[in-house]
Amino acid sequence: MVIILLAVFAILTFISWIKIENVPARVTSGLISGGLLLATVLMLVANFNNHFGMEKVTKTETKTIYSAGGSKVPAGMMIAQALGTKSNNYVMIYADKENAKPTAHFVPNKKHIVEAVKKTATYKLIDADKATVTTKTTRWEWQNDFFKLMFGFGGEGHSLYKQQTVVKLPKDTWVVMTPAQSKAVQAKQKAAAANPAAAQAQQEQLKAAASAKISAFMQANPKASQDQVKAYTTKVTAELTAEAMKAMLK
């Protein structure tokens, strides 16, 4: 619509100053049409430079994520690869559903590099019971239908301003490793599997440590229900497994 108005006001300005012979009428119509033309140009420039007629709208979405190692491994695992140095921006591998195949997330789209640089993704290890991913997306939206009608010819509406994603992981039961560390851990696990006696000894050690903690919990909480004991057992097993995995990274 603004392009049409520019053309109309430009034609009216031309006609006012060139075609109208009556001086008072020429000046009056010329000033009005010229002022409208100038105002339209200024609004168009303001829209291009400062998103005039638009506002930032932010939406936040939080979802539960699952381990890249699957549910058979008690501890959660995520693989993170930093993008650049000291950017605190990562490509992260985890599963979107329980027992689903893990996939890479937040890989920059090189075909849309302008939009890609507006997106960031990082992770935090916190006190929590489950792993989540929270994405906060801010977009430019039209303030009302009038501005959309005026300036919506270029598809600026719904354009991305920024997108910030934070993956939050339980610090005691999840392990974050790089792709290189993941390969090293897999190699150590294969080597351990080749030595059944050593693997069995490690399992027995983990079971003994878990049993000791569970016994202490039950003594401290004699009225704990079966569900509470089961939940604590799952938590302790995950914590001990995570500790073992972290030791393998050293």
C-alpha positions in Angstrom: 0.0 0.0 0.0 2.8 2.5 0.8 4.2 2.1 -2.7 0.8 3.0 -4.2 0.5 6.0 -1.9 4.0 7.2 -2.9 3.0 7.0 -6.5 -0.3 8.8 -5.9 1.2 11.6 -3.8 4.1 12.0 -6.3 1.6 12.4 -9.2 -0.6 14.8 -7.2 2.5 16.9 -6.2 3.5 17.1 -9.9 0.0 18.1 -11.0 -0.3 20.7 -8.2 2.9 22.6 -9.0 2.9 22.2 -12.8 -0.7 21.9 -14.0 -2.7 24.2 -11.7 -2.5 27.8 -12.9 -4.3 29.5 -10.0 -1.5 30.4 -7.6 -3.3 30.1 -4.2 -4.8 26.7 -5.3 -1.4 25.6 -6.6 0.4 26.5 -3.4 -2.2 25.0 -1.2 -2.5 21.7 -3.1 1.2 21.6 -3.7 2.1 21.9 0.0 -0.5 19.4 1.0 0.4 16.7 -1.6 4.1 17.4 -1.0 3.8 17.1 2.7 1.9 13.8 2.3 4.6 12.6 0.0 7.4 13.5 2.4 5.5 11.9 5.4 5.1 8.7 3.4 8.8 8.6 2.5 9.8 9.2 6.1 7.5 6.5 7.4 8.9 4.1 4.8 12.5 4.9 5.8 11.5 4.5 9.5 10.1 1.1 8.8 13.2 0.0 7.0 15.6 1.3 9.5 13.8 1.1 12.8 10.9 -1.3 12.2 8.3 1.5 12.5 4.8 0.0 12.9 6.2 -3.2 14.4 6.9 -4.6 17.9 8.9 -7.4 19.4 6.9 -10.4 20.4 8.6 -13.1 22.5 7.5 -16.7 22.9 9.0 -19.3 25.2 8.8 -23.0 24.8 10.1 -25.7 27.2 10.4 -29.4 26.4 11.8 -32.4 28.2 14.8 -34.0 26.4 16.3 -37.5 26.8 19.7 -39.1 26.9 21.8 -39.7 23.8 22.8 -43.0 25.4 19.2 -44.4 25.6 17.3 -45.5 28.6 19.4 -48.6 29.2 22.2 -46.4 30.6 21.1 -45.2 34.0 22.9 -41.8 33.6 21.9 -39.2 31.0 24.4 -38.3 28.3 24.6 -35.4 25.9 27.3 -34.7 23.3 28.1 -31.0 22.8 30.4 -29.5 20.2 31.4 -25.8 20.6 30.9 -23.5 17.6 34.0 -21.3 17.5 36.1 -20.4 20.5 34.7 -18.7 23.6 31.3 -18.3 21.9 29.3 -20.4 24.5 27.4 -21.6 21.5 27.0 -25.3 20.8 25.7 -28.0 18.5 24.1 -30.6 20.9 23.2 -34.2 20.4 20.3 -35.7 22.5 17.0 -37.5 21.9 13.7 -35.7 21.7 11.7 -38.7 22.9 12.5 -41.5 25.3 14.4 -44.3 23.5 14.4 -42.3 20.2 17.5 -42.0 18.1 19.6 -39.1 19.2 19.9 -36.2 16.7 22.0 -33.1 16.3 20.3 -29.9 17.3 21.1 -26.2 16.6 23.3 -26.8 13.6 23.7 -23.5 11.8 21.9 -23.3 8.5 24.5 -22.1 6.0 21.8 -21.3 3.4 20.3 -18.7 5.8 23.4 -17.3 7.4 21.7 -14.0 8.3 19.1 -15.8 10.4 21.6 -18.3 11.7 23.7 -15.6 13.4 20.7 -14.5 15.4 20.4 -17.9 17.0 22.4 -19.1 20.1 22.3 -22.4 22.0 24.1 -23.3 25.2 23.7 -25.6 28.2 23.8 -25.5 32.0 24.3 -28.1 34.6 21.9 -27.4 37.5 20.0 -29.0 40.4 17.1 -30.6 38.7 15.3 -33.9 38.3 14.9 -33.9 34.5 16.6 -32.5 31.5 14.9 -29.7 29.5 15.4 -27.4 26.6 14.0 -23.9 26.7 13.8 -21.8 23.6 13.0 -18.1 23.7 12.2 -16.7 20.3 11.7 -13.0 19.6 10.2 -11.9 16.3 9.1 -8.6 14.7 5.3 -8.5 14.4 3.0 -5.8 13.1 1.4 -3.7 15.7 -2.0 -3.8 13.9 -3.6 -4.5 10.6 -3.1 -0.9 9.4 0.7 -1.1 9.6 0.6 -4.6 8.0 -1.5 -3.2 5.1 0.9 -0.2 4.8 4.3 -1.9 4.9 3.6 -5.6 4.6 4.6 -5.8 0.9 8.2 -7.0 1.7 7.4 -9.9 4.0 8.9 -8.2 7.1 6.3 -9.5 9.4 7.2 -12.5 11.6 10.9 -11.9 10.9 13.3 -13.2 13.5 15.0 -10.8 15.9 16.8 -13.3 18.0 16.4 -16.9 19.3 18.1 -18.1 22.5 18.1 -21.7 23.6 19.3 -23.1 26.9 19.5 -26.8 27.6 19.4 -27.5 31.4 20.7 -30.8 32.7 20.7 -32.4 36.1 24.3 -32.0 37.2 24.5 -35.2 39.3 22.9 -37.6 36.9 23.9 -36.3 33.4 27.3 -36.2 31.7 28.2 -33.8 28.9 31.0 -34.8 26.6 32.5 -33.7 23.2 32.4 -36.0 20.2 36.1 -36.9 20.8 35.4 -37.8 24.4 32.4 -39.9 23.4 34.6 -42.0 21.1 37.2 -42.4 23.8 34.6 -43.6 26.3 33.2 -46.1 23.8 36.7 -47.4 23.2 37.3 -47.8 27.0 33.9 -49.6 27.3 34.8 -52.0 24.5 38.2 -52.7 26.2 36.5 -53.3 29.5 34.0 -55.6 27.8 36.9 -57.7 26.5 37.9 -58.3 30.1 34.8 -59.9 31.7 36.4 -60.3 35.1 37.3 -56.6 35.3 33.8 -55.6 34.0 32.2 -57.8 36.6 34.3 -56.3 39.4 33.3 -52.8 38.3 29.6 -53.8 38.3 29.9 -55.3 41.8 31.6 -52.2 43.0 28.8 -50.0 41.7 26.1 -52.3 43.2 27.8 -52.3 46.6 28.0 -48.5 46.6 24.4 -48.2 45.6 23.3 -50.7 48.2 25.1 -48.8 50.9 23.4 -45.5 50.0 20.0 -47.1 49.7 20.4 -48.7 53.1 21.4 -45.4 54.6 18.4 -43.8 53.0 16.0 -46.4 54.4 17.5 -46.1 57.9 17.1 -42.3 57.8 13.6 -42.6 56.3 12.0 -45.7 57.9 8.5 -44.7 56.7 9.5 -44.2 53.1 7.1 -45.9 50.6 8.1 -48.4 48.0 7.8 -45.7 45.3 10.1 -43.4 47.2 12.7 -46.1 47.7 12.4 -47.0 44.0 12.8 -43.4 43.0 15.8 -43.0 45.3 17.4 -46.2 43.9 17.0 -44.9 40.4 18.6 -41.6 41.3 21.5 -43.2 43.2 22.2 -45.6 40.3 22.2 -42.7 37.8 24.5 -40.7 40.1 27.0 -43.5 40.5 27.0 -44.3 36.8 27.5 -40.6 35.9 30.5 -40.5 38.3 32.0 -43.5 36.6 31.5 -42.0 33.2 33.0 -38.7 34.3 36.0 -40.6 35.7 36.5 -42.2 32.2 36.8 -38.7 30.7 39.8 -37.8 32.8 
